[in-house]
């Protein structure tokens, strides 16, 4: 839901989404960020919005290969973080080749509630987020790096996700929300605990992070 013109169309579905026990988050692409700030802030009466995101930084060379481009992204990222603080909402952050900068920026702004979605950096970088109280989530596709992160990040800082319909276990097959159990089973295996424990703890983590889900 990156283009502002699509926001209200999505928000109009919120009553239907709530009946399905789904919730909305609000985001905007860098290209639209400055013109969208007023629209986002005017959404304060939309009580069903549970988070701002997904937002983040993309420092991959083919997307942002100059210092100017990266600095502009940081400026916009800060604006979005400030909106989350204004609305007292957590953020859902996805960064590419910029996790260390994203975490440092959030810490500098005093962000307390954040989910680092599809976190792909080294465990050492992840621990900086853990120390700040942030949460992490992983996809159904798990490699050795993900296993190492799952093992080091405390379960109390992990949430479950699939990022469907993309990034499933088979790139030729549509990812489905039901594949969340694959994530659950991976975490249980790596940590040597039961899937039931993973489900219980990560559910409580999600309720702590997205506090509006409790109401």
N, C-alpha and C positions, 0 to 999 in steps of 0.2 A: 504494500500500500504506500508506494513512494511518492506518487504524484498527488499534490494537494487536491486536484479536481476529483480524485477518486475517493478522498477521505469520507465526505459526507454520504456518498453512496454506500460505503462500507458501514459507516456508523448507523445508517438507516436499517441495517440488518441486525443490529445488536440484540433486539428482542428475540429474534429467531435464533441467533447464536447462543443466547443465554438459555433458551429452552433445550439446546443441544449440549449444554454445559461446556460451551466454549467461550473464550473471552477475546476482546480486541486489545491490540497494542497499537500505538501510533508511531509512524516513522516518516522520514523524508530523506530523499537522496540529496547529496551535496549540491547538485545543480539547482534544486528548488528551495534550498534551506532558507535563504534570506527572505524570500517572498512568502514563505509559509509560516513564519514565526507567529504572526498575528492569528492565523487560522488555528494553529495548534493551541495557543493560549486561550482562544475563544472556546475551546473544547472543554473548559474546566467543568461545565455542567454535565458532561458525558460521564456519568458515574461508572459506567461499565468498562471504561478503559483501565486496565490494570498495570500498564507499563508503557514506557517510551522506548520504541525500538522496532526493528533492530537498527541500531546505529553503530558507528565505529569508524575505523581508519583503514584505508587500503593503500599500502605503500609498495605494492608489487610494481616492478619497473615498467611493465607495459601499461600500467594505469596511472602511475604518478612517478615520473622519473626525474623530476626537478625539485629542488628545495622549495621553490615558490608554490608548486602544486601541493606539496605535503604540508606546508605552513597554512595554506588555505583550508585544507581538510581539518587541520587541528583547530583553526578558528571556528569552523562550522560545528565541529564535534563539541567544542566548549559551549557554544550556543545551545545545542541540544541538551547537554548535561544541565545547563542552567534552567532550561524549561522543565526538566524532570524535577529539579529542586523546587521550582516555583509551584509545580503541581503536586509535589510530595509523592512522586511515583518512582519506582525502581526503573533501571535501564536494562535493556537486553542488548549486549554489545558483541559484535562480530568484527574482528580485525584481522587483516591479512598482512603479514610481514611487519606488523606494527604493534604487537601485543604489549611490549614493554612500555612504549610511549602511551598507549591507551590506558594502561593501568596507572602509570605515573600521573597522567592528566586527571584521571578520576580521583586519585588520592589527593592531589593538590587542590581540587575543588571541593573536597570533603564529601564525595559521594560515598554513601554507606551501603546502599542496596543495589547490587549489580549482578547480572548473570552474564558470564563470558561464554557465549554460545559457540559450539563447534570450535573449541579452543585447540589450536594446532601448534602451540609453541612448546619449548622444552619445560620439563617439570620445575626447573629452577625459577623460571619466569612465572609459572603458575603459583608457586609458593609465595611470591610477592602479592598476588591477588588474595591468596588464602589469609595472609597476615592482615590484609585490609578488610577481611570479612566478606569477600565476594564469593559467589557461587559459580560452579562450572558445569557444563553439560557436554556430552559426547554423542557421536552419531553411531548408527548400527555397524558401520565399518570400523573395525578396530585393528590397528597395527601395533608393532612393538612399542612405538613412542606413546601411543594412547594407553597401552597396558601399564607402562611405567608411570604415566601421570595418574591413572586410576588408582594405582597402588599407593602413591605418595600423597595425593590429595585426600584429606579426611572425608569420610562418607557424609559427615555433617555439612560439607560444602559442595555436595554434588546433587544435581537435578537430572531428571531423565528427559530425553527428547529424541525426535527422529529427523527433524528438518524436512519431513515429507512435503511435496512429492519427489524432491531431489535427494541425491546422495544416499542411496540405499546400498544394500549388500551386492547388488548386481546393477551395474550402470545402465544396462539395457532394460531393466524392469523398474516400473514406477515404485517408488518408496511409499509405504503406507504407515499410517499412525500406529497400527497394530504391531509394527516392528519395534515399538518401544520396549517390548519384552526381550528383544535381542540385546539391547543396551543393558537392561536389568540383569540378564543372565551373564553378560560379559563382566560387569562390575562384581557380581557375586562370586564368580569364578576367580577373578584376580585377587579379591580381598579374602577369599576363603570363608565366605558367609553364605547364608541362604538367600535366595531371591526374595523371600517374604520380608526379610530384614531390610534389604535394599529398597523394596517398595514402600515399606512403612517409613523409613528414615527420609527417603527422597521426597515422599509426599509431604511430610512435615516441613522439610526444607522449602518446598515450593510454597506452602502456606505462609511460612515466615517471610519469604521474599516477596511474594505477591499477596500482600495482606488483604487486599480487597476480595480475594477469593473466599475469605472466611465469612463475608457478610452476605 
